[in-house]
Amino acid sequence: MGKGDKKTKRGKIIMGSYGKTRVHKTPKPAADTTTAKKAAAKKRPAKAKK
């Protein structure tokens, strides 16, 4: 089992194929910009008044 074996992860990397042993990462859906801005605004600490 090694580079020539289609059933192993190393073999799939060498051959450039995918399957159960070497799966694609699923892309995360793009977040709504308004939701992202609201979440970022909540995380920021309030500015101290001088």
C-alpha positions as CSV (number, residue, x, y, z in Angstrom):
1,M,0.0,0.0,0.0
2,G,1.5,3.3,-1.1
3,K,1.6,5.7,-3.9
4,G,0.1,3.3,-6.5
5,D,-2.8,2.1,-4.3
6,K,-6.1,3.8,-5.3
7,K,-7.7,2.9,-2.0
8,T,-5.3,4.9,0.3
9,K,-5.2,8.6,0.9
10,R,-1.6,8.8,-0.4
11,G,-2.5,7.0,-3.6
12,K,-5.5,9.3,-4.2
13,I,-3.3,12.4,-3.6
14,I,-0.8,11.1,-6.2
15,M,-3.5,10.2,-8.7
16,G,-5.4,13.4,-8.1
17,S,-8.7,11.6,-7.4
18,Y,-11.2,12.0,-4.5
19,G,-13.5,9.6,-2.7
20,K,-14.5,8.3,0.7
21,T,-10.8,8.2,1.8
22,R,-10.0,11.7,0.5
23,V,-13.1,14.0,0.5
24,H,-13.4,17.6,-0.6
25,K,-13.9,20.2,2.1
26,T,-17.3,21.7,1.7
27,P,-17.2,25.5,1.2
28,K,-19.0,27.5,3.9
29,P,-21.9,29.6,2.6
30,A,-21.2,33.3,2.5
31,A,-22.6,35.1,5.5
32,D,-25.0,38.0,5.1
33,T,-23.1,41.3,5.4
34,T,-25.6,42.9,7.7
35,T,-25.4,40.0,10.1
36,A,-21.6,40.0,10.1
37,K,-21.6,43.8,10.8
38,K,-24.0,43.4,13.8
39,A,-21.9,40.6,15.2
40,A,-18.7,42.6,14.9
41,A,-20.3,45.6,16.5
42,K,-21.3,43.6,19.5
43,K,-17.8,42.3,20.1
44,R,-16.1,45.7,20.2
45,P,-15.7,47.3,23.6
46,A,-17.3,50.7,24.2
47,K,-14.9,53.6,23.9
48,A,-14.0,55.3,27.2
49,K,-14.9,58.9,27.3
50,K,-12.2,61.3,28.5
